[in-house]
Amino acid sequence: MQMTEPQTPPSLPSVFSPLARALLDGFAEGVVVFDAQGKVLYANQPAREALAGSIDLAQPAGTIGPQLAELGGRVRPLRIGSLDLGEAMFIPGPASATTLAAREKEAIVASLEAHNWRLAETAKHLGISRTTLWRRLKAYGLHRDGRSRWQSEE
């Protein structure tokens, strides 16, 4: 009789690359991400600011979820195929960019500003190549020095 080893579940994909974090941080609304067991994996800056002092993010989702819902939070499941990765709770914030491209642009510009527009450092922080960063800058009409191509030169 041949013994077989128990099969381990597939490892969860890393959904929190530096670029993913930058995108989450680019949201004007708060985003709190929970794993499948209800533990907080990530909360972006607007979420941390909105919840400061009022809600302890160390609590399980079963406790935090209703509190976030009272603030107008919307929950969305996170899945890849049939694999349940957890949930994301969106907490309303001031109006901002509505498209993914606009949010990506905001995240890239914020990262560029944080790194004094040094492209190599910014690309490394975002987890993308410099070539990809250059392409995104071109696509969004931004110059390396931080000016928009539509901004008049002074």
C-alpha positions as CSV (number, residue, x, y, z in Angstrom):
1,M,0.0,0.0,0.0
2,Q,1.4,3.3,-1.0
3,M,1.2,6.3,1.3
4,T,0.5,9.7,-0.2
5,E,1.4,12.9,1.4
6,P,-1.5,15.3,2.2
7,Q,-1.9,17.9,-0.5
8,T,-1.2,21.5,0.7
9,P,-3.5,24.2,-0.5
10,P,-2.0,26.4,-3.3
11,S,-0.1,29.4,-1.9
12,L,-2.0,32.6,-2.0
13,P,-0.8,35.1,-4.6
14,S,0.8,38.3,-3.3
15,V,-1.8,40.9,-3.9
16,F,0.2,43.6,-2.1
17,S,3.1,44.4,-4.4
18,P,4.4,47.9,-4.0
19,L,2.4,49.0,-7.0
20,A,-0.8,47.5,-5.4
21,R,-0.1,49.3,-2.2
22,A,0.5,52.5,-4.1
23,L,-2.8,52.0,-5.9
24,L,-4.6,51.3,-2.6
25,D,-3.0,54.4,-1.1
26,G,-4.1,56.4,-4.1
27,F,-7.8,55.9,-3.3
28,A,-9.4,59.0,-1.7
29,E,-11.7,56.7,0.1
30,G,-10.5,54.4,2.9
31,V,-9.8,50.8,2.0
32,V,-9.4,48.1,4.6
33,V,-8.4,44.6,3.4
34,F,-9.2,41.5,5.4
35,D,-7.9,38.0,4.9
36,A,-10.3,35.0,4.6
37,Q,-10.2,34.6,8.5
38,G,-11.2,38.2,9.1
39,K,-7.7,39.6,10.1
40,V,-6.8,43.0,8.8
41,L,-4.1,42.7,6.2
42,Y,-3.9,46.3,5.1
43,A,-5.5,49.7,5.6
44,N,-4.6,52.6,3.4
45,Q,-3.8,56.1,4.8
46,P,-7.4,57.5,4.3
47,A,-8.8,54.5,6.2
48,R,-6.3,54.9,9.1
49,E,-7.0,58.6,9.3
50,A,-10.8,58.1,9.2
51,L,-10.6,55.4,11.9
52,A,-8.0,56.9,14.1
53,G,-9.1,56.7,17.7
54,S,-12.6,55.3,16.9
55,I,-12.0,51.8,15.6
56,D,-9.1,49.4,16.6
57,L,-8.0,47.6,13.4
58,A,-6.5,44.8,15.5
59,Q,-10.1,43.5,16.1
60,P,-11.4,40.7,13.9
61,A,-13.6,41.6,10.8
62,G,-16.7,40.3,12.6
63,T,-16.3,43.1,15.1
64,I,-14.9,45.8,12.8
65,G,-17.2,45.1,9.9
66,P,-20.5,46.4,11.4
67,Q,-18.6,49.5,12.7
68,L,-17.3,50.2,9.2
69,A,-20.7,49.6,7.7
70,E,-22.1,52.3,10.1
71,L,-19.6,54.7,8.5
72,G,-21.1,53.9,5.1
73,G,-18.5,51.2,4.2
74,R,-19.1,48.8,1.3
75,V,-17.8,45.3,1.4
76,R,-16.5,43.5,-1.7
77,P,-15.2,39.9,-1.7
78,L,-11.7,39.2,-3.0
79,R,-11.5,36.0,-5.0
80,I,-9.4,34.4,-7.7
81,G,-11.6,31.8,-9.3
82,S,-13.0,29.7,-6.5
83,L,-10.2,30.7,-4.1
84,D,-11.5,33.0,-1.4
85,L,-8.8,35.6,-0.5
86,G,-10.9,37.7,1.9
87,E,-12.8,41.0,1.7
88,A,-12.1,44.6,1.1
89,M,-14.2,47.3,2.9
90,F,-14.4,50.7,1.2
91,I,-15.1,53.7,3.5
92,P,-16.4,56.8,1.7
93,G,-14.1,59.8,1.4
94,P,-14.0,63.0,-0.5
95,A,-14.6,62.9,-4.2
96,S,-11.6,62.0,-6.3
97,A,-10.4,60.1,-9.4
98,T,-13.0,57.6,-10.5
99,T,-11.1,55.5,-13.0
100,L,-8.3,53.0,-12.3
101,A,-6.0,54.9,-14.7
102,A,-6.6,58.2,-12.8
103,R,-5.9,56.4,-9.5
104,E,-2.8,54.9,-11.0
105,K,-1.6,58.3,-12.2
106,E,-2.2,59.8,-8.7
107,A,-0.3,56.9,-7.1
108,I,2.6,57.2,-9.5
109,V,2.8,61.0,-9.1
110,A,2.7,60.7,-5.3
111,S,5.5,58.1,-5.4
112,L,7.5,60.3,-7.7
113,E,7.1,63.2,-5.4
114,A,8.1,61.1,-2.4
115,H,11.3,60.1,-4.3
116,N,12.0,63.7,-5.6
117,W,11.2,62.6,-9.1
118,R,14.1,60.1,-9.2
119,L,12.8,57.5,-11.7
120,A,15.0,54.6,-10.7
121,E,14.0,54.9,-7.0
122,T,10.4,55.4,-7.9
123,A,10.3,52.4,-10.2
124,K,12.0,50.2,-7.6
125,H,9.5,51.4,-4.9
126,L,6.5,50.7,-7.2
127,G,7.9,47.3,-8.2
128,I,8.0,48.1,-11.9
129,S,10.8,48.7,-14.4
130,R,12.0,52.1,-15.4
131,T,10.8,51.4,-18.9
132,T,7.3,50.8,-17.6
133,L,7.5,54.0,-15.5
134,W,8.6,55.9,-18.6
135,R,5.7,54.5,-20.6
136,R,3.3,55.5,-17.9
137,L,4.7,59.0,-17.6
138,K,4.3,59.4,-21.4
139,A,0.8,57.9,-21.4
140,Y,-0.2,60.4,-18.6
141,G,1.4,63.3,-20.4
142,L,4.0,64.0,-17.6
143,H,7.5,65.1,-18.1
144,R,10.4,63.8,-16.0
145,D,10.7,67.1,-14.2
146,G,7.1,66.8,-13.0
147,R,5.4,69.2,-15.5
148,S,2.4,68.2,-17.5
149,R,3.0,68.5,-21.2
150,W,0.1,70.9,-21.3
151,Q,1.5,73.1,-18.6
152,S,3.0,76.3,-20.0
153,E,6.6,76.9,-19.5
154,E,7.5,79.9,-17.4
